[in-house]
Amino acid sequence: MEIKYYPPVFLQNSFHCPHCNVYSHMKWGDTCLDSYYNKYLCSIAFCNHCKKHSIWLKETKEMLYPKKINTPLPNEDLKENIKQIYNEAAIILNDSPRAACALMRLALQELMKELGEKGKDLASDILNLKNKGLDEQIIKACEIVRIVGNNAVHPGIIDINDNPEIAYCLFEMINLIAEKLITQKIKTEKLFNKIQNLKNKK
Ligand SMILES: [Zn+2]
């Protein structure tokens, strides 16, 4: 079953909780009373699943807590297990960019299996794809996710926790790789089938 990811939205009844990432019902209330004007400045949403709360500024409809870097949604055509890893990484991105990078590396590893590789040794999988003549830009994107992910596991030159932007880029990279290798293939196949069907009709 395909489960869509519903990002947190102000005053929405249900969404994927920014704490537990479960799609759950939210109970809304008001908080932060401005006693001078006698009005509430913030709204608060309680997650029915983990019982934790998020705090929102009414004026801008922005989530103030938990603080979250908004990552793009995962590519629709990614398999559910990869989307789960992706969303898990998105949740912890603020608290630990390093851990997020390690998870994104794992997501790439899973993606390799989809592409017919073993998914165990990322370096050799990427090399295999390269030898099969895969687009050079995509090979480069895979290499970046691999190297940054390795760096997250065995800290080297880059301190990822000091550069959350690096982690953020990996989310875009994974989507880019999925778009090129999965989505475009699906689109091409659909078109091909359409033409095939039209030919059969005649
Ligand atoms: Zn929750």
Residues whose N, C-alpha, C, O or C-beta is under 5 A from the ligand:
A	BS01	ZN	C17 H19 C20 C47 H49 C50 K51
